Amino acid sequence: MNVHRAQEILAADEKIEVDLNGLAVWIDSVDAGKGLVKVHAEGNPADARVVPARELEEVH
């Protein structure tokens, strides 16, 4: 996914499902300048990591 879409998902009122290598994650923040997104595993906020936006996939 691109950084712009990650920002849209973060700002959305509804839940939009996002995966990181098959793991359901929540987007916590987006650093558009660096193309990085901070995410955490769904149901486990302690499992946070910063990844390139391109590694995220929107689930349809």
Backbone as CSV, one residue per row, in Angstrom:
resi,resn,N_x,N_y,N_z,CA_x,CA_y,CA_z,C_x,C_y,C_z
1,MET,0.845,-1.159,0.000,0.000,0.000,0.000,0.895,1.227,0.000
2,ASN,0.352,2.333,-0.469,1.148,3.554,-0.452,0.857,4.353,0.819
3,VAL,1.717,5.305,1.117,1.618,6.089,2.354,0.303,6.859,2.409
4,HIS,-0.123,7.393,1.272,-1.372,8.157,1.243,-2.552,7.284,1.672
5,ARG,-2.605,6.051,1.183,-3.704,5.150,1.569,-3.627,4.801,3.045
6,ALA,-2.434,4.618,3.578,-2.273,4.342,5.007,-2.820,5.510,5.834
7,GLN,-2.575,6.744,5.386,-3.108,7.923,6.078,-4.632,7.938,6.015
8,GLU,-5.198,7.580,4.872,-6.656,7.535,4.731,-7.261,6.505,5.679
9,ILE,-6.633,5.349,5.767,-7.134,4.294,6.651,-7.050,4.745,8.101
10,LEU,-5.956,5.378,8.476,-5.795,5.868,9.845,-6.884,6.872,10.201
11,ALA,-7.260,7.731,9.262,-8.251,8.785,9.509,-9.697,8.299,9.352
12,ALA,-9.897,7.112,8.813,-11.252,6.626,8.526,-12.038,6.364,9.806
13,ASP,-13.338,6.635,9.733,-14.221,6.364,10.870,-14.523,4.874,11.005
14,GLU,-14.585,4.185,9.871,-14.896,2.762,9.899,-13.601,1.944,9.959
15,LYS,-13.755,0.703,10.397,-12.599,-0.194,10.465,-12.281,-0.708,9.065
16,ILE,-11.056,-0.549,8.650,-10.582,-1.076,7.371,-9.490,-2.084,7.708
17,GLU,-9.688,-3.315,7.271,-8.750,-4.382,7.630,-7.447,-4.249,6.850
18,VAL,-6.344,-4.387,7.598,-5.000,-4.287,7.025,-4.177,-5.470,7.530
19,ASP,-3.411,-6.057,6.624,-2.531,-7.181,6.972,-1.073,-6.809,6.750
20,LEU,-0.223,-7.381,7.573,1.225,-7.313,7.415,1.704,-8.756,7.373
21,ASN,2.052,-9.224,6.193,2.504,-10.618,6.014,1.506,-11.618,6.594
22,GLY,0.206,-11.370,6.360,-0.827,-12.291,6.817,-1.307,-12.052,8.233
23,LEU,-0.708,-11.123,8.952,-1.093,-10.801,10.326,-1.976,-9.560,10.317
24,ALA,-3.154,-9.642,10.935,-4.054,-8.490,11.011,-3.438,-7.442,11.938
25,VAL,-3.339,-6.200,11.450,-2.735,-5.128,12.236,-3.615,-3.878,12.214
26,TRP,-3.384,-3.013,13.205,-3.979,-1.675,13.283,-2.888,-0.667,12.978
27,ILE,-3.235,0.371,12.249,-2.288,1.454,11.976,-2.359,2.455,13.118
28,ASP,-1.212,2.746,13.734,-1.136,3.701,14.842,-0.730,5.083,14.372
29,SER,0.212,5.153,13.439,0.677,6.445,12.933,1.375,6.236,11.599
30,VAL,1.489,7.358,10.861,2.111,7.313,9.535,3.146,8.422,9.456
31,ASP,4.361,8.090,9.011,5.410,9.068,8.743,5.543,9.152,7.224
32,ALA,4.772,10.080,6.643,4.727,10.187,5.185,6.089,10.542,4.598
33,GLY,6.859,11.345,5.307,8.170,11.750,4.808,9.125,10.594,4.642
34,LYS,9.031,9.618,5.522,9.914,8.452,5.472,9.244,7.236,4.850
35,GLY,7.922,7.328,4.609,7.204,6.192,4.037,7.024,5.053,5.020
36,LEU,7.011,5.385,6.312,6.921,4.361,7.348,5.590,4.441,8.080
37,VAL,5.136,3.292,8.556,3.877,3.198,9.270,4.118,2.416,10.560
38,LYS,3.620,2.965,11.683,3.685,2.233,12.950,2.395,1.459,13.093
39,VAL,2.515,0.158,13.290,1.357,-0.724,13.432,1.508,-1.579,14.682
40,HIS,0.375,-2.147,15.118,0.435,-3.173,16.161,-0.502,-4.307,15.788
41,ALA,-0.174,-5.482,16.261,-0.988,-6.658,15.971,-2.373,-6.464,16.566
42,GLU,-3.395,-6.799,15.785,-4.761,-6.665,16.262,-4.934,-7.516,17.514
43,GLY,-5.437,-6.894,18.567,-5.636,-7.605,19.825,-4.393,-7.668,20.696
44,ASN,-3.279,-7.069,20.247,-2.049,-7.092,21.034,-1.279,-5.785,20.830
45,PRO,-1.711,-4.705,21.482,-1.055,-3.406,21.300,0.434,-3.408,21.660
46,ALA,0.864,-4.350,22.485,2.271,-4.413,22.864,3.149,-4.882,21.705
47,ASP,2.546,-5.532,20.714,3.294,-6.031,19.557,3.320,-4.950,18.480
48,ALA,4.045,-3.861,18.752,4.118,-2.727,17.827,5.420,-2.771,17.048
49,ARG,5.331,-2.296,15.804,6.535,-2.225,14.967,6.356,-1.139,13.921
50,VAL,7.460,-0.678,13.376,7.447,0.318,12.307,7.907,-0.369,11.040
51,VAL,7.080,-0.256,9.994,7.363,-0.956,8.734,7.155,-0.008,7.562
52,PRO,7.777,-0.300,6.428,7.489,0.482,5.218,6.022,0.285,4.819
53,ALA,5.386,1.352,4.395,3.971,1.280,3.992,3.759,0.219,2.915
54,ARG,4.727,0.029,2.045,4.558,-0.921,0.935,4.393,-2.370,1.423
55,GLU,4.742,-2.655,2.671,4.598,-4.016,3.203,3.175,-4.296,3.675
56,LEU,2.351,-3.262,3.778,0.987,-3.439,4.253,0.049,-3.732,3.087
57,GLU,-0.987,-4.507,3.379,-1.960,-4.879,2.353,-3.355,-4.668,2.904
58,GLU,-4.174,-3.931,2.153,-5.560,-3.737,2.535,-6.339,-5.004,2.193
59,VAL,-7.160,-5.474,3.144,-7.947,-6.677,2.950,-9.308,-6.272,2.410
60,HIS,-9.682,-6.883,1.299,-10.979,-6.557,0.674,-11.947,-7.677,0.872
